[in-house]
Amino acid sequence: MKGLVGIAHTRWATHGGVTRENAHPHSDNNGRIAVVHNGIISNYRDLRERLERAGAIFRSETDTEVIAHLIAHRLAQGAGEFEEAFVAALRELEGTFALAVISVDAPGVIFCCKRESPLIIGLGDDANYVGSDFNAFIEYTRQAVILEDGEYAVVTRQGYAVKNLRTEESVPKEVTEIEWDVEMARRGGYPHYMLKEIYDQPATVQAVLRIPRSDLAGVARMILGSRHAFLGGVGTTYYVAAMGQYFFGQFGGRYLPAVSTDEFPHLADVGPEDCLVAISQSGETYDTLTAVRHAKSRGAKTAAIVNVMGSSLVRAVDLPILQGSGPEICVISTKAAMSQAVLLLLASLELGKLNGRLEEAEILRLRDEVDSLSDRISETLNERSGFLHTAARQHQQMKNWLYLGRGVYYPAALECALKMKEVTYLHAEGMSAGFLKHGTISLIDENMYTIVLMPSPGEKELHSLTRSSAEEVRARGGFVLGFRFEGDDASKGLFSEEIVLPRVSSLLAPFLHLVAGQLLAYFLAVALKRDVDRPRALAKSVTVA
Ligand code: F6R
């Protein structure tokens, strides 16, 4: 191709099917404007309807295409310069985006803008670059300018100007030498480690699937050979353990009580014929190490699922399994917890095999299903985060959040609530939906928002019970935000508002709720200007009693 300016996209369109029409870049009616975009325009339906009424002809099913038509519309309405139309159009967009636009009306220029999704300008000798990641241009230059949320840039071969989207005033930017700013490079252009680590999850799930099955079977054998087997963790890892209870019950045919490790020595009657499977990201948590030492002192066997190599827990137990999630820097656990939950699910399948409940073919089928979780998480991140972002911004004044779920969605609700409270400092409580009417329902009023984690629609009984809980809250005038799955027609119209997650099987459904809970907590924390990666009073490893 000839030319001095170009834009391209290496990821598939997030809206619509896999067709040429849905692939970026997207253009206006006359093909004079082209756009590539990461993220999601959450108000694209409204914009599309409005633009169609004004004569725009849409060729794709994507959200991105509205951007091209919107700019064209602004130009037609008499915006003088292309930049003016670009700015006016962008101000109308809701959701998350990193985007780049070129036009025959502004030759040789790339207009780009960022909100939530990363965007970086690379400064070369005879060319400038725009990418979502340093890696896009690192072989041409290490000089970079990192855009912040709400900034846009006008980039030409010779130079660039960064401006504030709201005020249009120039923003002086420092040029970052990529080698020097290791921190930012590690964050991969994301504004916070928390967001980066949420986005790491498709890869960390794959890492869990690469753990040799013989290692998982080792833990399963330890459990099978024990009189009592316990799952132990604290904080998030306790909730992960509680999810594990459901997996071991369903697939492994064994009830493994989850015990919060801070209470383990006071609660678990553990002896030489028993075992404890401890879960810890850091491997240094005092409560979990103490539980393991207590179990060992009573002669019990111990195993651990740990992220940090060489940590105290790895050294303390008989059977350590490294989850391989890579460093988790944000104090709040996201990707590590997700991986641990997946790992427990896979281990429960091995137990099912050992005790004759599951055939090998069935295990392979279920592992294949887990393999597809990475794609479903990516879909959730790419297509649904805009809606969660909008919901977080709209409801940021709300100080009390109640998360409800039943079955395995109950510990998922507990975990979502913990994410919310630790990063936003708001009051959030997770609860089993059935427990609600036994007391807590008296709290329901306009000052309490309830999030209901709907099961996959295939889980008929759980689904109907959870629906009743949502109805109970609404009947008392409570606001209910439903996290439901695509294809779940039975819960349409049930909620005050809803976040629709990609269609998945019941096996994968609770994991997508975790992602939605993480994103909602993250966006709310950003809206409230919290110290996302280092929330007050929290430490990455709690090494004290
Ligand atoms: C929550 C969180 C904590 C930890 C808990 C256990 O996001 O990070 O609740 O999960 O302190 O820590 P680890 O997993 O290091 O044992």
Residues whose N, C-alpha, C, O or C-beta is under 5 A from the ligand:
A	BS01	F6R	V234 G235 T236 T237 I279 S280 Q281 S282 G283 T285 V331 I332 S333 K540 V542
